Structures are given as C-alpha cells and as structure tokens.
C-alpha cells in the first residue's frame, strides 16, 4: 500500500484508504518516506463530503521520530486544522499501520502530538492505550442561550466537556454543542459530549466535534472523557461500555486510586471502507 506520486506537473495524485472507527471516518495516507506535506486547505478539500473524498479527519502514517516508536500519527480535523490526537482515528491508524507492515502484526507503538501510544489488535478489535488524562474539572456550570449545564471538563488527548442528561435524544446537539464549543469559558474551544446512563450501566453518547463543527457518529477521546466522568462523579464501575451514534459499542477501562486515573484503554473496531487515488 505504498504511496507514490503519479503526476507532478500541475498537481500530485496520491493513494489513500478510507476507514472508519464506529462511524467516525478518516482519509488515511501512508507517508512512511515523509515525502507528503499537505496544507490545511488541501486537507479540508480532501475531507469535503461533496467535493472531496469525505471524512471527519485525515491521518498521515509518518515515519517514527522517537526511540522505540514504529511510526508517527499526524491527525487533521476536517477543517484542515492539526490537532493532538483522535481516539477512533488511533484505532484506524493501528489497523492501517499493520496493513502497511508497521509493528509486529499485533502491536504498534507510535507517537502523536499528545504523546506516545501503544495499540494492540485482536480479531478486528483494537485496544488503544491512551495518553494520560489531565486538566480535570468536575462539578462545573455554564450558561448559554440554550440553558444552564452542569458539566465536567478534561483533556483526554484533546479538550472535552461532558454533560449528563436524562434524555440524550432530546438534545438539539448542533446548536447546543456549538454554543458550548464556542463558549468564552473555553478560549481554545472544546468538544461537547452529551450522555445518558441506562439502567444496565450502558452509556449512550452523542458528540459535537470541534473542527468537524457537527455531530459525529463517534468520538474516541469523547467516550473516554464520558467514562471517566461517570466513574468519578457517579461511581460507575469499570470497564464501561458506551454506545455511540454510529451504532457500535466501545469499551473504556482504566485504573483509579482516589481521584487519580491511569492506564486508560479504549477498545473498538476499525474498518476499511474503500481505497483509491486522488489529485491534490
């Protein structure tokens, strides 16, 4: 699946793989020789659902830059902005790396802008050992034009707000999520998650993603934030199962001592949708 430039006269044509993790979809590009550099406009064009391939983000499989790493994951949101990490993207990255001969076929060690990660593959399920959570703020409150929200905030690779509700389906997620995402309380912006805990402990999650500026079918770092919040504020025991808009159920596990969270893992599927080539 090596990428080669096929036409360098007025544009370049590259091979790509379209993948998704629980409906969160990505344009994957193998760049192990480091030859491809994309502008934010090029990324946004590739992710455009009408004029491009269409995706929530774009991921480059780059050569390793740290000792002990097999590769580097470079992640861009659909708007072309580079961000630190993506949990569902990391699972797709793991599968894509294995398809390209990176790692030992069962495990991949890689670096992200959020820090080093390790991933394991097991019969179509991919377990990501997440970067440490930080900047946790519990029992917070903010108001928007849509109402008042009790929320938690944390960084699970990127920033997330978590709001629990008794009826997650009643949330008008685009305007409500956007109002939180752009709230003055978060100068750098944030992702907005709304969650409902069912009687059996399953959590139903909906996410408005910064950079996509819409509801996505799943958000890996978002479900991790929801699971940690549920454990810290509602004593929901681990491992925690979370049902996302794409129809899949993801699993989050971690260790807790007091309010200290460590050894976070996210487990779920990653699938190839199609492959092709595109002019950039």
C-alpha positions in Angstrom: 0.0 0.0 0.0 2.9 2.3 -0.5 2.1 5.8 -1.9 3.7 7.1 -5.0 3.4 10.5 -6.7 1.8 9.7 -10.1 1.6 13.2 -11.6 3.8 16.1 -10.6 3.2 18.5 -13.5 0.4 20.7 -12.0 -0.8 18.5 -9.1 0.1 15.3 -7.3 -2.0 12.2 -7.2 -1.8 10.1 -4.1 -3.2 6.8 -3.0 -5.5 6.8 0.1 -7.6 4.4 2.2 -10.9 5.4 3.6 -11.5 3.9 7.0 -13.9 4.3 9.9 -14.0 3.5 13.6 -17.6 3.2 14.8 -18.7 5.5 12.0 -16.0 8.2 12.7 -14.4 8.2 9.3 -10.9 9.2 8.1 -8.8 9.6 5.0 -5.7 7.5 5.6 -2.4 8.2 3.8 0.8 6.2 4.0 3.7 8.6 4.2 6.5 6.4 5.7 9.1 8.1 3.5 7.9 11.5 4.8 7.5 12.9 1.2 4.0 14.2 1.5 3.2 17.5 3.2 -0.4 18.8 3.0 -1.7 22.3 3.5 -4.7 22.9 5.7 -6.7 23.8 2.5 -5.7 20.5 0.9 -6.8 18.6 3.9 -10.1 20.4 4.1 -10.7 19.7 0.4 -10.0 16.0 0.8 -12.4 15.8 3.7 -15.1 17.7 2.0 -18.2 15.4 1.6 -19.4 16.9 -1.7 -16.2 17.9 -3.5 -13.6 15.5 -1.9 -13.4 12.0 -0.5 -15.4 13.0 2.6 -14.3 12.3 6.1 -14.2 13.6 9.7 -10.5 13.9 9.5 -7.3 13.0 7.7 -4.4 10.9 9.1 -0.9 10.5 7.9 1.1 7.4 8.7 4.5 9.1 9.1 7.9 7.6 9.9 8.9 7.2 13.6 10.5 10.2 15.2 11.0 8.8 18.7 13.1 6.0 20.1 11.1 2.8 20.4 8.3 4.0 18.1 7.2 2.2 15.0 5.5 5.2 13.4 4.1 8.7 13.9 0.4 9.6 13.7 -0.4 13.0 12.3 -4.0 14.0 12.7 -6.0 16.8 11.0 -9.7 17.6 11.6 -12.0 18.1 8.6 -11.5 21.8 8.6 -7.7 21.3 8.0 -6.6 22.1 11.5 -3.9 19.9 13.0 -4.9 18.6 16.5 -3.1 16.5 19.0 -4.9 13.1 18.8 -8.1 11.2 18.0 -9.1 8.0 19.7 -11.2 6.4 16.9 -8.5 7.7 14.5 -5.8 6.0 16.6 -7.6 2.6 16.2 -7.9 3.1 12.4 -4.2 4.2 12.4 -3.3 1.0 14.1 -5.1 -1.2 11.6 -3.7 0.9 8.7 -0.1 0.7 10.1 -0.4 -3.1 10.4 -1.7 -3.3 6.8 1.4 -1.4 5.8 3.8 -3.7 7.6 4.4 -1.5 10.6 4.7 -3.2 14.0 4.7 -6.9 14.6 1.2 -7.6 13.2 -0.4 -7.5 16.7 1.1 -4.4 18.3 2.1 -0.9 17.2 3.9 1.7 19.2 3.5 5.2 17.8 3.7 8.8 18.8 1.1 11.6 18.5 1.1 15.3 19.2 -0.5 14.3 22.5 2.3 11.9 23.4 3.3 8.2 22.9 0.7 5.5 22.5 0.6 1.7 22.2 -2.1 -0.3 20.4 -3.0 -4.0 20.2 -5.0 -5.8 17.6 -7.2 -8.8 18.4 -9.7 -10.3 15.9 -10.9 -7.0 14.5 -10.9 -5.1 17.8 -8.2 -2.6 18.5 -7.2 -1.5 22.0 -5.5 1.8 22.3 -3.5 2.7 25.5 -4.4 6.3 25.8 -2.2 9.2 26.8 -2.8 10.4 30.4 -5.9 12.4 31.2 -5.2 15.9 32.6 -6.9 19.2 33.4 -9.9 17.5 35.0 -12.5 19.9 36.3 -15.6 18.4 37.9 -18.9 19.9 39.1 -18.8 22.9 36.8 -21.6 25.0 35.4 -22.1 27.3 32.4 -25.0 29.0 30.7 -25.7 29.5 27.0 -28.7 30.8 25.1 -30.0 27.2 25.3 -29.9 26.9 29.1 -27.7 26.1 32.0 -25.4 23.0 32.0 -23.7 21.1 34.8 -20.6 19.7 33.3 -17.1 18.2 33.7 -14.1 19.2 31.6 -10.9 17.3 30.9 -8.3 16.7 28.3 -8.1 13.1 27.1 -5.8 13.9 24.2 -8.0 16.9 23.3 -10.4 19.0 25.3 -13.9 17.7 26.2 -16.9 18.9 28.0 -19.2 16.2 29.4 -22.9 16.9 30.2 -25.1 14.1 31.6 -28.8 14.3 30.8 -31.9 12.1 31.4 -32.8 12.2 27.7 -29.9 12.4 25.3 -32.1 12.0 22.2 -33.9 15.3 23.2 -30.7 17.3 22.8 -30.6 19.6 19.8 -27.0 18.8 19.5 -25.7 21.1 16.8 -26.8 24.4 18.3 -26.3 23.3 21.9 -23.0 21.6 21.2 -21.8 24.6 19.2 -22.8 27.1 22.0 -20.6 25.1 24.4 -17.8 24.6 21.9 -17.5 28.4 21.3 -18.3 29.5 24.9 -16.0 32.1 26.3 -15.2 29.7 29.1 -13.0 27.8 26.6 -10.7 30.2 24.7 -9.2 27.4 22.6 -12.6 25.8 22.0 -13.7 22.3 23.2 -15.6 19.2 22.1 -19.1 18.9 23.5 -20.4 15.5 24.7 -24.0 14.7 26.0 -24.5 11.4 27.7 -27.2 9.3 29.3 -26.6 6.3 31.6 -29.1 3.5 31.1 -30.4 1.2 33.9 -27.9 -1.5 32.9 -24.9 0.9 33.1 -24.5 1.3 29.3 -23.9 5.0 28.4 -25.4 6.5 25.3 -23.1 9.3 24.0 -23.6 12.0 21.4 -20.7 14.3 20.5 -20.4 17.6 18.7 -16.8 17.8 17.5 -14.7 20.9 17.2 -13.1 21.1 13.8 -15.8 19.0 12.2 -18.4 21.5 13.5 -21.1 19.0 13.6 -22.3 15.8 15.4 -20.1 12.9 14.5 -21.0 9.2 14.7 -18.4 8.5 17.3 -15.6 10.2 19.2 -13.0 8.1 20.9 -11.5 10.7 23.2 -15.0 11.8 23.9 -16.2 8.5 25.2 -13.1 8.2 27.3 -14.0 11.6 28.9 -17.6 10.5 29.4 -16.5 7.2 31.0 -14.0 8.9 33.4 -16.6 11.5 34.4 -19.2 8.7 35.0 -16.7 6.9 37.2 -15.6 9.9 39.2 -19.0 11.6 39.7 -21.4 8.7 39.6 -19.2 5.7 40.8 -20.0 3.7 37.6 -17.6 0.8 37.8 -15.1 -0.1 35.1 -14.9 -1.4 32.4 -17.5 1.0 31.0 -19.4 0.3 27.7 -20.6 3.3 25.7 -23.0 3.2 22.7 -22.2 5.8 20.0 -24.3 7.3 17.2 -22.6 5.0 14.6 -24.3 2.0 16.2 -21.2 0.5 17.8 -20.4 -0.1 21.5 -17.0 1.0 22.6 -15.3 -0.1 25.8 -13.2 2.1 28.1 -11.2 0.8 31.0 -8.7 2.4 33.5 -7.3 2.2 37.0 -8.4 4.6 39.7 -6.8 5.4 43.1 -8.8 8.1 44.8 -9.3 10.7 42.0 -6.2 9.6 40.1 -6.8 8.0 36.8 -4.2 5.9 35.0 -3.8 3.0 32.4 -6.6 4.2 30.2 -7.6 1.9 27.3 -10.2 2.3 24.5 -11.3 -0.7 22.6 -13.4 -0.9 19.5 -13.4 -1.7 15.8 -11.6 -0.2 12.8 -12.7 -1.0 9.2 -11.6 -0.3 5.7 -14.3 1.3 3.5 -12.5 1.7 0.2 -9.2 2.6 -1.4 -8.5 4.9 -4.3 -6.3 7.7 -5.6 -7.0 11.4 -5.7 -5.4 14.6 -7.1 -4.2 17.1 -4.6 
